[in-house]
Amino acid sequence: QVQLVESGGGSVQAGGSLRLSCTSSGGTLRWNHMAWFRQSPGKEREGVARIKLDSGTKYYADSVKGRFTISQEKDYDKTTIYLQMNNLGSEDTAVYYCAATTHGCIGGCLRGDLYTFWGQGTQVTVSS
């Protein structure tokens, strides 16, 4: 059974950094894209960053460009993506979700409906 498991969330002061991890395991699906989304209370889910696994092509939302970096690491039977988050601000407080899809897409590919598998989410809280 395919699983996406996130880790690395927590609390940090404004200006600090966190690194999130998401490991995909338990199946033979070949992901095309993996991505990070976030959702704050009362706000719509927002696509943050995505990576195309075969080419390494990356795309970022304007709100995080220059501060966040998505990367990947592949083992024999699992894939891990990371989200390095620097210079965090209170606006980055949210539950962060990892997502994966076998579908192809054109453009930024940060629409939530493109992604068919989701992790359970990890909380990031930034205090000022």
C-alpha positions in Angstrom: 0.0 0.0 0.0 1.4 3.3 -1.0 2.1 5.8 1.8 3.4 9.3 1.9 4.8 10.1 5.3 5.8 13.7 6.2 8.1 14.8 9.1 10.0 17.8 10.2 7.3 20.2 11.1 7.4 22.2 14.3 7.6 25.7 15.8 10.2 28.3 14.9 10.6 32.0 15.4 10.3 34.4 12.5 13.4 34.4 10.4 14.2 30.8 11.3 14.4 27.7 9.2 12.8 24.2 9.0 13.2 21.3 6.7 10.3 19.0 5.9 10.6 15.5 4.6 8.2 13.3 2.8 8.9 9.6 2.0 6.9 7.6 -0.4 7.0 3.9 0.1 5.0 0.7 0.0 4.1 0.6 -3.7 5.4 0.3 -7.2 3.8 3.5 -8.6 6.2 5.6 -10.5 5.6 9.2 -9.5 5.7 11.9 -12.2 5.5 14.9 -9.8 5.7 15.3 -6.1 4.8 18.5 -4.4 4.2 20.4 -1.2 1.0 22.1 -0.4 -0.1 24.0 2.7 -3.3 25.1 4.3 -4.0 27.6 7.1 -7.2 27.9 9.0 -9.8 29.8 7.0 -7.7 29.8 3.9 -7.7 27.7 0.7 -5.1 25.1 0.2 -2.0 26.6 -1.6 0.5 24.9 -3.7 4.0 25.7 -2.5 6.5 23.8 -4.6 6.7 20.8 -6.9 9.4 18.7 -8.5 9.3 16.5 -11.6 11.1 13.5 -10.5 12.7 12.3 -13.7 14.1 15.7 -14.8 14.4 17.4 -11.4 12.5 20.4 -12.8 11.2 22.6 -10.0 8.5 25.2 -9.6 7.6 27.5 -6.8 4.7 29.6 -5.8 5.6 33.3 -5.8 5.0 33.5 -2.1 7.9 31.2 -1.3 10.3 31.8 -4.2 13.8 32.6 -3.0 13.1 31.2 0.5 12.0 27.6 0.0 13.9 24.9 -1.9 12.4 21.5 -2.9 14.7 18.6 -3.5 14.6 14.8 -3.9 16.4 11.7 -2.9 15.8 8.3 -4.4 16.5 4.9 -3.0 15.8 1.5 -4.5 12.2 1.3 -3.4 11.4 4.7 -2.0 11.5 8.4 -2.9 12.0 11.2 -0.5 11.4 14.9 -1.2 12.4 17.7 1.1 11.3 21.3 1.6 14.0 23.5 3.0 12.2 26.6 4.3 14.3 29.6 5.2 13.5 33.1 6.4 10.1 31.9 7.7 7.4 34.4 8.5 4.1 34.2 10.3 2.4 33.9 6.9 4.1 30.5 6.5 2.2 29.0 9.5 0.1 26.2 8.1 -0.3 22.5 7.9 2.0 21.3 5.1 1.0 18.3 3.0 3.1 16.2 0.7 1.4 15.0 -2.5 2.3 12.8 -5.5 0.9 12.0 -8.9 1.6 9.7 -11.8 -0.1 12.2 -14.1 1.7 14.5 -16.4 0.9 18.2 -16.5 1.9 21.4 -18.2 3.0 24.6 -16.4 3.4 25.0 -12.7 1.5 21.8 -11.9 0.5 23.1 -8.4 -3.2 22.4 -8.7 -4.3 20.1 -6.0 -6.6 18.1 -8.2 -3.6 16.8 -10.2 -2.4 14.9 -7.2 -3.9 11.6 -6.2 -1.9 10.6 -3.1 -1.5 12.8 -0.1 0.3 12.6 3.2 -1.3 13.2 6.6 0.2 16.7 7.0 2.7 18.2 9.4 2.2 21.5 11.3 4.5 24.4 10.9 4.1 27.3 13.3 6.1 30.5 13.0 6.0 32.9 15.9 6.9 36.6 15.6 
